[in-house]
Structure formats: C-alpha cells, structure tokens
Amino acid sequence: MSTHDPYTHSQVVIIGAGFAGLACAKGLGKSGITVTVVDRRNHNLFQPLLYQVATAALSPADIAEPVRRTLGRYDNIRVLLGEVVGIDSTGHRVLLKDGTSLPYDDLVIATGSEYNYFGNDGWKPFAPGLKTIHEARLIRHRLLSAFERAERATDPAIRKRLLTFAIIGGGPTGVEMAGAISELARQMIHHDFKAINKNEVDVLLIEAGPRILAAFPEKLAAYAHAYLTDIGVRVLTGRSVTKIDADSLSLGDERIETICIVWGAGVRASPAARWLGVEGGQQGRIPVEPDLSLPGHPDIAVIGDTALATDEDGKPLPALAQVAKQQGEYVADRLRHKLTGRTHTAPFRFHNRGNTAVIGRNAAIFDFGSWTLKGRMAWFLWALVHVYLLVNFEKRLLVSIQWITRYFTRQRSARLIDENHGRDDDTSDPPDKPFENPPAAGR
Ligand SMILES: Cc1cc2nc3c(=O)[nH]c(=O)nc-3n(C[C@H](O)[C@H](O)[C@H](O)COP(=O)(O)OP(=O)(O)OC[C@H]3O[C@@H](n4cnc5c(N)ncnc54)[C@H](O)[C@@H]3O)c2cc1C
C-alpha cells in the first residue's frame, strides 16, 4: 500500500469497462476510493444485442454508451482511454501501449474475451466475429450489399454466391444470427427486392459438434433446430470448416461459395494471462481463488470472461454477462471492505438468472436449471430482460420503441450500407449485366 490512509488514497485500477469492469466501478462509486478505469474503447457495448446491429434492426448507438458518461457522476472515478499491453505486478504498475504506465494498489482485470480461430487467424478478414461495433457494421454491410448486388445480377452462379450466407458455430450467437438473417431476407425480399426469389436465399448454420446449443438442454436445442429449419435455415451439424477465403468456405471436399460469412465458433480469453506470466486454463482464462483474486496476489482480481472461476462443485462458470456483472459487484464489495479495514471472507457465488437465446420473432429459449421455457413467452421474457439490462433509461426507451414498432410493422430501421466498409472489404463481384437490364421479377 502506498500510503498510511488506505481509505482516501488507495488507488484501484480497473482494466476494461465491459460488464465486469463497469459493475465493479459502479460498486466503488461514491466510496471515496480513488478509482481509475482504463479501456481501449471509449464506450461500453451491450454485446448480447450486437446481432441486431449486424442484421439492421438497431443502430450502433442504441447499444453503446460512452464510459465517461456512465461513470461521469462519480467524483472518485476517472476514465482513461488507453490500451493495456502488460502488467508489472512487482512494481504495481499497469503498462500502456503509448509507453506510459499507471500505478495501482489494487488491480482489477476485466478485459473480456475475443474470438478464437483455432490457429487460422488468416480467416478473420473473410469471416468476422461479432464482438465490436466495427464487426457488426462490417457484417451488416456485407449482408445488405449482397442483396443489392443480387438484385442486379443475372448469372445464376453469381446470384447463388451472393445469396448464400454462412454462420459458423451453433452457439447462441450463431443461432441468433442465422434466425435474424433468415427473417431479414424474407422480409426484405417480400417488400423491397423485386428480382430475388426467397427460395434463392440459402442461410447455413454450421456446427462441428453433434448438435447446436450444446450448453442448453437437448429439448431446447431440438426446438431451436426445428424452428430454424422452419424459417429456412439449413442447420449442418457434425461438419467442420476446413478453409475460408474471400468468396468461399470449405467443409472438407465440399466448397460453398459465399461472400458473407460470420464467425461465432469459439472464444478465448484476453491475453491477460500472458501479461501476468501465469498459465492460462480453459480457453486461456486465468484460474482464480474463490474470492476472485489471482493466486499469490491478493491485490489483483480477475473477473468476467478473462477469469476461470468455478462454482461450488468445482465446475467452471460460463463466460456470460450475468457472471461478469455479479463478479464485478462482488469485487467492488470486497475492495470496499478491504480498504476500510473490515474483513470480507465470503467466497464469490454465482446466482443463475437463466441462460437464454433468441431464435426468431416470437421464439426464444430460457434455461433456468431446474425448469425451462420456450416459444413466445420465452421471447417476451428475453425482450424484457434485455431491455432491463441495457445501460440506462434512455437506451431502454429507445430500444423498446424500436422493438415495438418493428414487432407490428416488421420493418428494420437500420438498413444502411456503410460506404466506408465498401472500399476495402468488398469482395463480391460486380453485377454481370448493366443496371438498366434487371432480371424479371419472380417470387
Ligand atoms: C455476440 C455476443 C452475444 C452475447 N450474448 C450474451 C447473452 O445473451 N447473455 C449473456 O449473458 N452473455 C452474452 N454474451 C457474453 C457476454 O457479452 C460476455 O460474457 C461479457 O461481455 C463479458 O464481460 P467482460 O466484462 O468480461 O468483457 P467485455 O464485456 O467484453 O468487456 C471487456 C472490456 O475490456 C476492454 N479491453 C480488452 N482488452 C483491453 C486492453 N488490452 N486494454 C484496455 N481495454 C481492454 C474492452 O474494450 C472491453 O470494453 C454475448 C457475447 C457476444 C460476443
């Protein structure tokens, strides 16, 4: 500790203002403890609704909020924009990319996770994951551009390539994307595209395991599988992607031509284990003590997707927003106790509020452990929970209004093609015939 008056002068540094970091910072708000939150982005992002940005249902600003704004009301918290590249745990300093460093007495690491391409990082430009606003806009651009180009193309092979959409990974993100793309395609074709037949659209959900939604009970996964099939998604299980390039992917010997591929096949923790020189566990996550501290370092806590914490039975906790949020609140409480000289001995306990995934309009699944819910009721509950979890009242109101409007009109308001993305990321062919000569309409 750097001073004799820990309550007023102790420096807590929180790296990452996602679900975990923000919950921890808010928990330390108005505590009198000096807190610095450092993040490489200036905004907090509600990742569970990113797929709605990628499929033109919401705009980026609906689900993102400047961290400075969220934490601005706490006088004891300062927010810094900066990328962390290392930690000097002996010297108690956080090392930033610009060469500067931040001193800490207590450190909270909440840097989340990133998509794992399992050694094939070269696939990333062709198959972006869904983790940032940039990626969501890139996917939206590719999706909407493909329809625009197909409307003008007459060569059947080009039309097929443009109207094939592949989502890799049958977890909640893959399922949500596949359902949303299929519904978007049907709705757009019905209303706005006169030269595309809905039967030409091929949405593929590719999963290497024996079934989709492996983390959910089998009956919920079966319901999701049947629902997706019903709305025109081809669910391919037990199939591994072996190659991806600018205009195709391969499943062993089978080559599928497509310019719109989304990666949702797996995540790995941020590289914080490397910063600390410790051995990462499952998915590179850092094993932590029951109080979420780094073993041998009571002054360092690791929370959220980066932490490998276990439940009472020793089972790893899932990388979920609700786990991250509860861990952030717990560590804030622990630090408040520590820095005011009181003891805090209770270990972290996760309270499961239900694991959910949305599959389509009026269809979602909920797993509460001892009971489950599916269909329209689950969809309403999913919508309520997600609105409630949005960062503030303004976002809740904005998103609610848009969802209610969309529910009744079926219109998606954010169908904008971003010109900037078109320059360096556009890999599709130009139309094979002049614009003045569109193919005949057919539906
Ligand atoms: C598409 C998608 C859908 C999801 N849907 C759900 C869902 O429905 N329900 C659910 O419970 N969970 C869902 N999740 C998982 C959930 O979003 C994560 O579990 C949660 O975000 C983890 O919180 P976190 O604070 O650990 O990380 P994050 O929320 O990812 O925050 C990490 C923060 O650290 C910052 N950071 C990272 N590296 C650095 C660095 N080097 N320097 C400075 N800052 C850094 C990042 O900019 C970010 O702000 C979803 C995830 C995705 C990607």
The ligand as a Tripos MOL2 file, in Angstrom:
@<TRIPOS>MOLECULE
LIG
   53    58     1     0     0
SMALL
NO_CHARGES

@<TRIPOS>ATOM
      1 C1        -22.4480  -11.5270  -29.8270 C.3       1 LIG1
      2 C2        -22.4800  -11.8430  -28.3590 C.ar      1 LIG1
      3 C3        -23.6880  -12.1330  -27.7360 C.ar      1 LIG1
      4 C4        -23.7330  -12.4130  -26.3820 C.ar      1 LIG1
      5 N1        -24.9350  -12.6830  -25.7980 N.ar      1 LIG1
      6 C5        -24.9990  -12.9050  -24.4650 C.ar      1 LIG1
      7 C6        -26.2530  -13.1080  -23.8150 C.ar      1 LIG1
      8 O1        -27.3020  -13.0930  -24.4570 O.2       1 LIG1
      9 N2        -26.2590  -13.3020  -22.4760 N.ar      1 LIG1
     10 C7        -25.0970  -13.3190  -21.7400 C.ar      1 LIG1
     11 O2        -25.1520  -13.4810  -20.5260 O.2       1 LIG1
     12 N3        -23.8910  -13.1510  -22.3220 N.ar      1 LIG1
     13 C8        -23.8150  -12.9430  -23.6620 C.ar      1 LIG1
     14 N4        -22.6050  -12.7480  -24.2650 N.ar      1 LIG1
     15 C9        -21.3910  -12.8380  -23.4590 C.3       1 LIG1
     16 C10       -21.1240  -11.5460  -22.7330 C.3       1 LIG1
     17 O3        -21.1980  -10.4560  -23.6230 O.3       1 LIG1
     18 C11       -19.7630  -11.6160  -22.0800 C.3       1 LIG1
     19 O4        -19.7590  -12.7130  -21.2090 O.3       1 LIG1
     20 C12       -19.4770  -10.3610  -21.3000 C.3       1 LIG1
     21 O5        -19.3630   -9.2690  -22.1980 O.3       1 LIG1
     22 C13       -18.1950  -10.4920  -20.5050 C.3       1 LIG1
     23 O6        -17.9850   -9.3020  -19.8150 O.3       1 LIG1
     24 P1        -16.4970   -8.8040  -19.5570 P.3       1 LIG1
     25 O7        -16.6240   -7.5620  -18.7560 O.co2     1 LIG1
     26 O8        -15.6600   -9.9100  -19.0500 O.co2     1 LIG1
     27 O9        -15.9400   -8.4780  -21.0100 O.3       1 LIG1
     28 P2        -16.4380   -7.3790  -22.0470 P.3       1 LIG1
     29 O10       -17.8230   -7.0010  -21.7950 O.co2     1 LIG1
     30 O11       -16.0570   -7.9180  -23.3820 O.co2     1 LIG1
     31 O12       -15.5170   -6.1220  -21.7160 O.3       1 LIG1
     32 C14       -14.1150   -6.1550  -21.8510 C.3       1 LIG1
     33 C15       -13.6300   -4.7220  -21.9350 C.3       1 LIG1
     34 O13       -12.2130   -4.7290  -21.8500 O.3       1 LIG1
     35 C16       -11.6830   -3.8570  -22.8020 C.3       1 LIG1
     36 N5        -10.3260   -4.3190  -23.1370 N.ar      1 LIG1
     37 C17        -9.9820   -5.5240  -23.6460 C.ar      1 LIG1
     38 N6         -8.6570   -5.5910  -23.8100 N.ar      1 LIG1
     39 C18        -8.1490   -4.3970  -23.3910 C.ar      1 LIG1
     40 C19        -6.8350   -3.8650  -23.3330 C.ar      1 LIG1
     41 N7         -5.7660   -4.5580  -23.7110 N.pl3     1 LIG1
     42 N8         -6.6850   -2.6060  -22.8630 N.ar      1 LIG1
     43 C20        -7.7680   -1.8660  -22.4640 C.ar      1 LIG1
     44 N9         -9.0240   -2.3300  -22.5190 N.ar      1 LIG1
     45 C21        -9.2170   -3.5910  -22.9630 C.ar      1 LIG1
     46 C22       -12.6370   -3.9550  -23.9790 C.3       1 LIG1
     47 O14       -12.5480   -2.8240  -24.8220 O.3       1 LIG1
     48 C23       -13.9830   -4.0620  -23.2700 C.3       1 LIG1
     49 O15       -14.5750   -2.8240  -23.0530 O.3       1 LIG1
     50 C24       -22.5300  -12.4520  -25.6270 C.ar      1 LIG1
     51 C25       -21.3100  -12.1790  -26.2480 C.ar      1 LIG1
     52 C26       -21.2800  -11.8680  -27.6060 C.ar      1 LIG1
     53 C27       -19.9600  -11.5610  -28.2620 C.3       1 LIG1
@<TRIPOS>BOND
     1     1     2 1
     2     2     3 ar
     3     2    52 ar
     4     3     4 ar
     5     4     5 ar
     6     4    50 ar
     7     5     6 ar
     8     6     7 ar
     9     6    13 1
    10     7     8 2
    11     7     9 ar
    12     9    10 ar
    13    10    11 2
    14    10    12 ar
    15    12    13 ar
    16    13    14 ar
    17    14    15 1
    18    14    50 ar
    19    15    16 1
    20    16    17 1
    21    16    18 1
    22    18    19 1
    23    18    20 1
    24    20    21 1
    25    20    22 1
    26    22    23 1
    27    23    24 1
    28    24    25 2
    29    24    26 1
    30    24    27 1
    31    27    28 1
    32    28    29 2
    33    28    30 1
    34    28    31 1
    35    31    32 1
    36    32    33 1
    37    33    34 1
    38    33    48 1
    39    34    35 1
    40    35    36 1
    41    35    46 1
    42    36    37 ar
    43    36    45 ar
    44    37    38 ar
    45    38    39 ar
    46    39    40 ar
    47    39    45 ar
    48    40    41 1
    49    40    42 ar
    50    42    43 ar
    51    43    44 ar
    52    44    45 ar
    53    46    47 1
    54    46    48 1
    55    48    49 1
    56    50    51 ar
    57    51    52 ar
    58    52    53 1
@<TRIPOS>SUBSTRUCTURE
     1 LIG1         1 GROUP 0 **** ****
